Amino acid sequence: MKTSNKLKIFNDPIYGFITIPNSLIFDLIEHPYFQRLRRISQMGLSYLVYPGAHHTRFHHAIGSMHLMKKAVDVLRFKGVNISDKEENALYIAILLHDIGHGPFSHAMEHSIVNDISHEQISIHFMEHLNTEFNGSLTLAIEIFKGEYHRPFLCELISSQFDMDRADYLKRDSFYTGVAEGNINSERLITMLNVRDEHIVVEEKGVYSLEKFLLARQFMYWQVYLHKTGIVAEQLLTRVLKRAKELSLNSTALQASEPLRFFLTTEISPENLNLDVLRTFARLDDTDILAAMKSWQTHKDFVLSHLCSMIINRNLLKIKLKNKPIKKELLNRHMGNLMVRHSITEEEAQYFVFTDYISSQAYRAEGQQIQILQKNGKVVDISKASSQFNIESLSKPITKYYVCYPKPS
């Protein structure tokens, strides 16, 4: 009888050695659904801006689980009652929180599936795995959905300071080389506590929290919303939209079997069944890259040029503005492109377009970051820290952009 050592250790470049808590977690990590995350880029096409940003959703999920273990240990040390079942459910939920991401992380959500977020797909994966693992994920799913009667458990997975953000900011900073985004996640975790079944941060951690929010603001504008990265993701979304449009009009495209399925089938929340989920689980970054390399020579002008732009990093020009883009400017670029290449307005819209990007480091409304003061009183971070810092970080920043081909 073949046996497997389930007490594996990962050597992580961020935290050092990471141990697997138990055999169930090991079996979930070994599952093909989770192993697929090794082939899903954590930061999409950001490596076109930051060459080191080739880390994956697999890295991030393991790192988030490691930080969750630290959080559970800290809270238990401070007298917070967390049962063994709740502990294990937290590890499962944080491990699988991104399992529904498609190729290059976000591109599929806006192109070849309709109105389905990666969070919805993650829940579908968890529910299927729950059946396969005889109901052992039931509590994890309840916590992940925010339906458990102890809200602080959900807040550890999804809130304005959670183990997801604590890992990806530090990890993305490391792999991009953007030192300003580096946060002391371990220090912040040691400051966690629970009051009235909600997560609070002890007062002595308020400056570390400010640093966390500043780092988040910086990473969004310097990395996640970098203008070149925005162009690359927009092009990828348009590649998939064009490929689906052609496929639905009976144009043959070379593609892997799972990619062909999504190009020729309309998928919505109503028909996201188990068969579709299994096909989705066979789809990753390599399917898209291989297809784009092939489509560079396709006879369709739009598809071939979009693919060539990404593969050869010859991207569209982008200009950022503080105000909405004037329609006259858009029409001028559109007209120039139509004349230059003898294409229709519909085709030109794949290359000339406008949109906006927005970021808010801290949301003062809704679920807030609560500070536990030395006198036992719980207050919002805006009342416990530098008012100027939090006020500035609470203001949404919006920028408008226009994209168009570079002059030939």
C-alpha positions, -999 to +999 in steps of 0.1 A: +000+000+000+014+034-011+015+060+017+023+097+014+040+120+038+015+147+045+037+167+069+053+187+041+071+219+045+072+248+020+103+270+018+087+304+011+109+334+001+088+358+022+083+339+055+108+310+054+095+275+063+057+270+061+042+238+076+009+222+065-015+221+095-031+187+089-038+160+064-070+175+051-052+207+042-025+186+025-052+168+004-068+201-006-034+214-017-028+183-037-061+185-054-059+194-092-083+223-086-057+239-062-026+228-081-040+247-111-032+279-091+005+273-099-004+282-134-024+314-126-004+346-124-010+365-092-006+399-109-018+392-144+004+409-170+022+431-145+054+413-154+054+435-185+061+464-161+079+446-133+099+417-148+100+398-114+063+397-109+059+361-121+046+347-088+013+328-087-020+325-069-005+293-054+022+313-037-003+337-023-028+311-010-001+293+009+013+325+023-022+337+034-028+303+052+006+308+070-005+342+083-039+328+093-020+303+115-001+331+132-034+351+137-051+321+154-021+316+177-021+352+187-058+354+194-058+322+214-028+334+234-049+365+243-078+344+255-100+343+224-119+311+222-114+295+188-124+258+185-104+232+166-132+231+140-132+269+136-095+269+133-095+243+106-123+261+088-103+293+087-073+275+071-095+260+045-114+292+037-082+313+034-065+286+014-093+284-012-104+321-012-088+326-047-094+292-062-120+307-086-095+330-104-093+325-142-063+329-164-042+361-156-064+365-126-091+390-137-093+391-175-119+363-179-143+380-155-148+408-181-146+389-213-157+353-219-180+346-189-210+368-182-216+385-148-196+359-128-170+371-104-141+349-092-156+349-057-187+332-071-166+306-089-146+301-057-178+293-038-188+268-065-154+251-063-156+249-025-191+234-026-180+208-051-149+200-030-172+198+001-191+170-016-159+152-026-145+156+010-177+144+027-189+177+041-156+187+058-157+221+042-192+231+054-180+254+082-153+270+060-179+278+033-202+294+060-174+316+072-163+325+037-198+336+028-200+357+060-229+336+074-212+323+105-225+337+138-189+348+149-182+377+124-145+381+134-137+348+117-150+361+084-131+394+090-098+375+092-105+364+056-122+395+041-121+430+057-100+461+054-072+444+072-073+406+066-048+378+060-054+381+022-042+417+021-015+411+047+001+386+023-005+400-011+009+435-003+041+420+012+044+394-015+037+417-044+061+443-030+088+416-028+084+402-064+080+436-080+109+451-061+087+480-050+100+485-015+075+511-005+048+485-005+066+463+021+045+459+053+053+443+086+024+418+085+037+398+115+038+429+137+002+438+127-010+403+134+005+404+169-017+435+175-050+417+167-077+411+193-114+405+195-141+425+211-178+418+208-170+391+182-153+416+159-116+420+150-099+450+166-063+462+165-047+472+198-038+509+201+000+504+200-004+490+165-021+521+151+011+535+134+018+501+118-018+502+105-012+537+090+019+523+073-002+494+060-028+518+045-002+541+030+016+510+015-017+499+000-023+533-015+012+534-029+009+498-044-023+506-061-011+536-079+025+524-085+018+488-093-018+475-095-030+506-114+002+513-133-008+527-166+012+502-186-004+473-167-038+489-173-032+489-210-020+453-210-050+440-191-074+460-213-057+445-244-060+410-230-097+415-222-102+427-257-084+397-272-107+373-254-138+394-263-128+394-300-120+357-300-154+349-285-171+372-310-154+354-339-160+320-324-197+326-319-198+337-356-184+303-367-148+315-373-124+287-365-097+296-340-069+274-328-073+269-291-071+243-264-102+223-257-112+241-225-105+276-240-125+266-271-154+256-249-156+291-233-152+308-266-181+290-282-204+288-252-223+315-234-217+311-196-238+329-170-246+322-133-276+302-144-257+275-163-225+274-142-229+237-135-204+210-125-194+202-160-186+238-167-167+240-135-146+210-144-138+226-178-129+259-161-105+240-138-085+229-169-081+265-180-050+285-170-025+311-183-008+287-206-040+282-227-042+319-232-006+325-240-005+296-265-036+309-282-023+344-285+009+332-300-011+313-327-036+341-332-009+366-341-011+353-377-049+351-379-065+368-409-087+389-386-070+423-383-083+431-348-074+397-332-040+394-348-029+430-340-042+428-304-023+395-298+009+408-314+008+439-291+008+418-260+032+391-271+058+416-283+050+442-257+042+468-283+013+482-263-012+511-269-003+546-258-021+557-227-027+591-212-040+598-178-062+628-170-079+642-139-111+649-158-132+627-182-117+624-217-133+647-242-153+629-270-135+650-296-101+636-287-115+601-288-132+606-322-100+621-336-079+591-327-107+568-339-109+585-373-071+585-378-070+547-371-099+539-394-083+558-423-048+544-417-059+508-417-093+509-436-112+494-407-147+500-394-156+520-363-165+488-345-131+474-352-114+507-343-131+506-309-109+477-299-078+500-301-092+534-291-111+537-259-115+555-227-123+545-191-113+554-156-094+539-126-102+545-090-087+536-056-095+542-020-070+530+006-095+531+035-132+531+035-146+551+064-181+539+057-193+503+062-169+478+078-142+499+095-109+491+111-115+493+149-089+503+174-089+490+210-077+517+232-059+512+265-090+522+285-109+494+268-129+516+245-132+507+208-130+535+182-126+538+145-090+543+133-099+578+121-103+588+157-073+570+170-046+581+145-034+611+127-066+627+114-048+641+083-034+607+072-067+588+075-088+616+060-065+617+029-064+579+027-102+578+029-107+600-002-114+581-034-089+590-061-102+587-097-082+591-129-095+590-165-075+575-193-075+573-231-058+545-250-049+546-287-022+532-310+012+548-312+020+567-343+035+543-369 
